[in-house]
Amino acid sequence: MIEVSNLRKSIDGKDILLDIHFQIPKGSIVGLLGRNGAGKTTLLRTLVGILKPTAGTITLEGVDIIQQPEAKEKVVYVPDQHTFLSGYKVKELVAFYASIYPEFDKEKCLGLLELYKLPSTSVRSYSKGMKALLAIILAFATGAEYIILDEPTSGLDPIVKRQVLKFILNEVAEHGTTVLISTHHLDEVEKIADTVIFLNGGTIESITSLEATKEQFTKVQVAFKEGKGFEHLPNVKILSQVGKVSTILVDGDVGATLKRLEAAGPLFMEELPMSLEDIFITTLGGDDYVA
Amino acid sequence: MWHKALWMRNYKKGGIVLALLFIAMVVLVPAPIMGVRQQIEWMLEWNSTWKSISHQFAYTFFVGIPALLVIVLGAVLIGGERKNQGLDFLMGMTFKRRDIFLSKWWFGFLHIVLFTLVATVILFINYRFTNVRDYTAFMPFAQYLWVLFLVLTSSFTLSLLVGTFTGNTQSQVLLTCVLAVLPIAIYFLIWGSPLVGLMITGPHAREYRLGLFLLDISLVNFFNVRQSFTLAENPVFSTTIIAGELLSGFPSIPFISAIQLIYIGISLPLGISLFNRSANENNGKILLYKKLEPYYLWVAVVLSAMFGGTLAGSVLLGTWSTYFIGFFITGIFVYWILSRILNGRFKNGRDRA
């Protein structure tokens, strides 16, 4: 288990992360969500020891990874940029990773490279998407128990993106690998994550299972003849409004709220399928959500 | 620090500079002995009655170019790695920061040792199997090789130290060069300014001694040592002449060794300590620590202003007014430029939370 306690990170006197606490249990896929500048990349880079925490601890199976970086043998971080890989040939990279991670599975790595049609040439000739895929394959071939991915599908075409997500799911299912994934692609998180961490202004807004998150919220389209029948309800947030038709998100106490809306006599009212994006916008959007 | 992956990475990153260093060491370092051979041949051909003559050669190219290359090697190993996220990558792995730094130092140091040995062998072969050995001892060359080895090690270590508080290759090379010339540059700037010249009255012996001391401790001075030694003709005329005796008035070998060891002794532990705290969030910036920026800015502005004043004074017949005009114009200009550069990053720098 990765455990983060009282983590704080300041950069040039500015607090980027404030008193972060969370745990990542083994075998889970955790989505890290937040707006630009929320501190996601800083959090990931601090988690793996690239940045030193201003305060707090990060432990892996009870071992402080900042004090004892050897414990990171079980963790692989895949950054969102892959300039580091560019100077290498694929076989050099395989040798490089194999020298660091004793569990590195060379055959699995070469098999996956072949499966995804990645040539054994210089990485310099790779496209951005190919580099991203290569980095993910190398990470999973290490046999690490924890994989931390920062924007892993950035630059991938939809087909490869789907393959990558499927690949991640398979790895988790087969090997019990734990994955922490930071992304702006909420549909991806929705497809693969079982827990979601919302980061807002350097603090954790919420940590919930995706199922619980969706149960907590309900998306409703409703229209009233005059005014809005939900103005007085504190747990209702507007997603969009066109004429008299409003699309709203009910946050908690769903049954009672729907009854109160019905009692207000709407012209029509209909529950809609809800996406993580709706929750993201209403939870983290502040006053800027699209109305 | 001996982990295979760290060395693979160092070779990957520093391979080209290392190859250039090897070529420079093999080609340049043994070159002074050719000058000795030429001089001996010339003397034998044109003046067969010479008893002894002093031969002089400057280290400038023979030591200076390899020294610049090891500074660049240090910058590639740290500054270059900051720029392409190589350090991020390694620090996100199982390595201790101390081991990453020490692997770079040992990488550079062992190659300096190896290349110096190769150059020594080449130089010795040129000595042993030519007529040079009839006219001089090997000692002057051994001293030259020893100084070369020390200067390369201290220059490389200083470059790595500077890499622990600079954010990219360019600023690392620039600041290492500035530190290499800083003591003597301060001396020349003060000595050369008409302002101080007017303030100094009476004998200048104390200032002169201070100047010599600052010159002697400047790293750049060791790139430019001039070595003089006797060439003795054996055995008829030279019974009282010691072949290879040093005639130079330059710092003694023990003094040079002591200064270089002090440079290494300070730079290495300080480098390990600072690298351990490396503020990687500022990789790509000129300096890693924002707190240092005002000091860097004002030191650079004052030194540049003094240089501007000195230049204006020397071009326009050194008066107070021309010195101050040069001083303020240069100072304001450098402040304006640097304050903007310090807020920016070089290409590929990260700028995200």
Interface residues (C-beta under 8 A of the other chain):
Chain A: I11 D12 G13 I16 G37 A38 G39 T41 T42 R45 V48 G49 I50 L51 K52 P69 E70 A71 K72 E73 Y77 P79 Q81 T83 F84 S86 G87 Y88 E92 A95 F96 S99 I100
Chain B: H3 K4 A5 M8 R9 K12 K13 N84 Q85 G86 D88 F89 M91 G92 M93 T94 F95 K96 R277 A279 N280 E281 N282 K290 N348 R352 A353
